[in-house]
Amino acid sequence: MKIFLFSFVCYAKTPTFVVLKFIERMEFNFKTILEFNDYFKDEKTCYEFLEKTLWDNVPVCPHCGVVKKPYKVKARGKFQDIPSYRCSDRDCDLPFTVRTGSVFEGSKVELRKWLQAVYELSISNKGISSIELGKRIGVSQKTAWFINHRLRVMLTETLPHKLEGTIEIDETFVGGKNKNRHIGKKVADASDKTPVLGLVQRGGNLKTFVIPDREKETILPIMLANTEPKTNVITDGYTAYNDLSLTHYHTSVKHGEGDYKYITVGLDHTNNIEGVWSILKRGILGTFHSVSRQHLQKYCNEFTFRYNHRKVTPIDRFYRGIKNSRQERIRYKALTSSKQINKNPALETQG
Ligand SMILES: [Zn+2]
């Protein structure tokens, strides 16, 4: 009864909020890309949408974080409909829009096209190649490639919590030029393939890490940093996993002789993580054809985001992506630099 009264008081206190939320959800229940584009018909609508989603309509200076009401700046020419501000803090005094400090910053591509790209990614199950994305939003393949990479940054979630319950851990090899080779991980020569470590909580989230090698010294710290101690961990018989039994309830699934199948005994299997690898590889082969080692972690992040949001609707995925867009953008130069490598995954807890 107390709970009922509490709920009623909350509801009575915020009826406008509830109604607005309801209307918002109705508005955003797009069934086709046509409906999506009808709604986001011009730049002004897109900026207003982003201001509502990222700021809740209260501008925050991205340079200094001051929430004090900024000055409105009158933009000219084709930018006249775009809400622009200048920070009212005297020490800062810098101009900004809602795009500043997000993955959409510093791009000549209209916000409409960016939002459509996020939507296209949200409704796709395997990701979209830059050629295809370019055609859909009307930009060159090179621009679409750049947009795709920035959006992958947006889809990189920070999952601060450690996985718990029952966790399946496995590593696989992705890439390589020999297309006819068996795609299973137990290949004799994997010198041109990139190892990826995956941890999946049964019924929960996935974490993927591009790793420089499969040595125990490389993978053990990642496993310890991303799993709660004393949880059930299931791996294959690879010796680098042996030390997990010091901190976890470790089950090692025996490898069957003569083929690539594992012997499955009750719940002691690694079928979930094996399934993850199968979808990841098919996605990379089918959509992107090949991915360089340099960019593989970003593709894994995109795939991981999609996996971790598999139970929500595409429009919810779109919302969550946009909510995550306040991130440091990658610059084109950094993306194409040969020095740019995958960040050391052991130091971060990405999703
Ligand atoms: Zn400021």
Residues whose N, C-alpha, C, O or C-beta is under 5 A from the ligand:
A	BS01	ZN	C61 H63 C64 G65 V66 C87 D89 C92 D93
